[in-house]
Amino acid sequence: MIILAGLGNPGPRYQNNRHNIGFMAVDAIARRWKFGPERAKFQSVISEGEIDTPAGAVRALLMKPQTYMNESGRAVGEAARFYKIPPSQIIVFHDEIDLAPGRFRMKTGGGAAGQNGVRSLISHLGADFRRARLGIGHPGESHLVMPHVLGDFHKAEQPWLEALLNAVADALPFAAAGDDERYQGEVMRLAPAPKFSPRQAARDV
């Protein structure tokens, strides 16, 4: 079994925020792969299903922690301990301000880079889980970061957002099979990021 955890904040107030793109990603996965009904467990909304890969079906647990972003690790850690799932079998979908809007990068290990949900996960799981980083762009000034991430996606952002979420779901068999490099490449092939300014490009690391 693998765990696919999306990060976000619970409740209607936050549901369309850029910070909740992780929730949006696992919702897209649940629709694409026809996961079972949602239920409450592990301080989360969870659903279970299978992802078809060339090597056979892989069981997956989808999680949307309801602990609020900054305590996401409590929920994912609880599920990981219950199922005895190592960090290498946990993929966390989260927003990334240091990637331009629509960009997508896979990464294993490393620091939190200011993402408090990731920081919480590191404290409960260690650093070696897999991160599916969904670019939302940087507003340009540090004092604008909080309003940016807690603001809703604009109407003009919907085309690239929808394309990215669909690609994350459609290409998932590569990640389920453990090939994160190919997963990243296929997501970006299916959903090329919109053009962005040189200043944004310099932050795309």
Secondary structure, 3 states (H helix, E strand, C coil): CEEEEECCCCCCCCCCEHHHHHHHHHHHHHHHCCCCCCEEECCEEEEEEEEEECCEEEEEEEEEECCCHHHHHHHHHHHHHHHCCCHHHEEEEEEECCCCCCCEEEEECCCCCCCHHHHHHHHHHCCCCEEEEEECCCCCCHHHHHHHHCCECCHHHHHHHHHHHHHHHHCHHHHHCCCHHHHHHHHHHHCCCCCCCHHHHHHCC
